[in-house]
Amino acid sequence: MTAPTTRRNIAGMNEHTRPPGARSPRSKSAAAKRMAAYRQRMHAAGYRQVTRWVLDTRRPEFVALAHEQARIVAASDDEAEIMNWLDQVRDWPTD
């Protein structure tokens, strides 16, 4: 395959041109096309995509903090009350 050549465009910036038949770096792969079609189907069905960031429970810092908080609850005189409250909010009604 022939390497792309460089030329200057009207703004003086370098512009890469590719030989005929070479794949454009911006063309979508088959997986990207399937994902785009999936997103279109979901949007047509009334859904919207949402991205959420959550704590990484696999990190050692998270594990250490969870253990420390559990130790504090276990050592508390109010452990039974705290555990009852946790049971209640775990099953919080959604309606």
C-alpha positions in Angstrom: 0.0 0.0 0.0 1.2 3.4 -0.9 1.8 5.9 2.0 -0.4 8.9 2.1 1.0 12.1 0.6 0.9 15.4 2.4 -0.2 18.7 0.8 -1.1 22.1 2.1 -4.8 23.1 2.0 -6.1 26.6 1.5 -5.6 27.5 5.2 -1.9 26.4 5.0 -2.5 23.3 7.2 -1.1 19.9 6.2 -3.7 17.7 4.5 -3.2 14.0 4.0 -4.5 12.5 0.8 -4.8 8.7 0.3 -4.4 6.7 -2.9 -7.5 5.6 -4.7 -9.3 2.7 -2.9 -7.5 3.3 0.4 -9.8 3.1 3.5 -10.6 6.5 5.0 -9.7 6.8 8.6 -13.2 8.1 9.3 -15.1 5.2 7.8 -17.1 3.2 10.3 -16.2 -0.4 11.1 -18.9 -3.1 11.0 -19.2 -3.0 14.8 -19.6 0.8 14.8 -22.4 0.5 12.1 -24.2 -2.2 14.2 -24.0 0.0 17.3 -25.3 3.0 15.4 -28.2 0.9 14.1 -28.9 -0.4 17.6 -28.9 3.2 19.0 -31.4 4.3 16.2 -33.7 1.3 17.0 -33.6 2.1 20.7 -34.3 5.8 20.1 -37.1 5.0 17.8 -38.6 2.8 20.5 -38.6 5.8 22.9 -35.4 5.2 24.8 -32.5 7.6 25.3 -28.9 6.7 26.1 -27.7 7.5 29.6 -24.1 7.2 30.9 -23.6 6.7 34.6 -20.4 6.8 36.6 -20.4 4.6 39.7 -17.8 3.7 42.3 -15.5 1.0 41.3 -16.1 -1.6 44.0 -13.0 -3.6 42.8 -10.6 -0.9 44.0 -8.7 -1.5 47.2 -9.6 1.9 48.5 -13.3 1.1 48.2 -12.9 -2.2 49.9 -11.0 -0.6 52.8 -13.6 2.1 53.2 -16.4 -0.4 53.2 -14.7 -2.6 55.8 -14.0 0.4 58.0 -17.7 1.5 57.8 -18.8 -2.0 58.6 -16.5 -2.1 61.6 -17.9 1.2 62.9 -21.5 -0.1 62.6 -20.6 -3.4 64.2 -18.9 -1.6 67.2 -21.9 0.8 67.6 -24.3 0.5 70.5 -27.0 1.3 67.8 -26.1 -1.6 65.5 -29.5 -3.2 65.6 -31.2 0.1 64.9 -28.8 0.9 62.0 -29.3 -2.5 60.5 -33.1 -2.2 60.7 -33.0 1.1 59.0 -30.8 -0.3 56.2 -33.3 -3.1 55.7 -36.1 -0.6 55.4 -34.3 1.7 52.9 -33.1 -1.2 50.8 -36.7 -2.1 50.0 -37.7 1.6 49.5 -40.9 1.8 47.4 -40.5 3.2 43.9 -44.0 4.5 43.3 
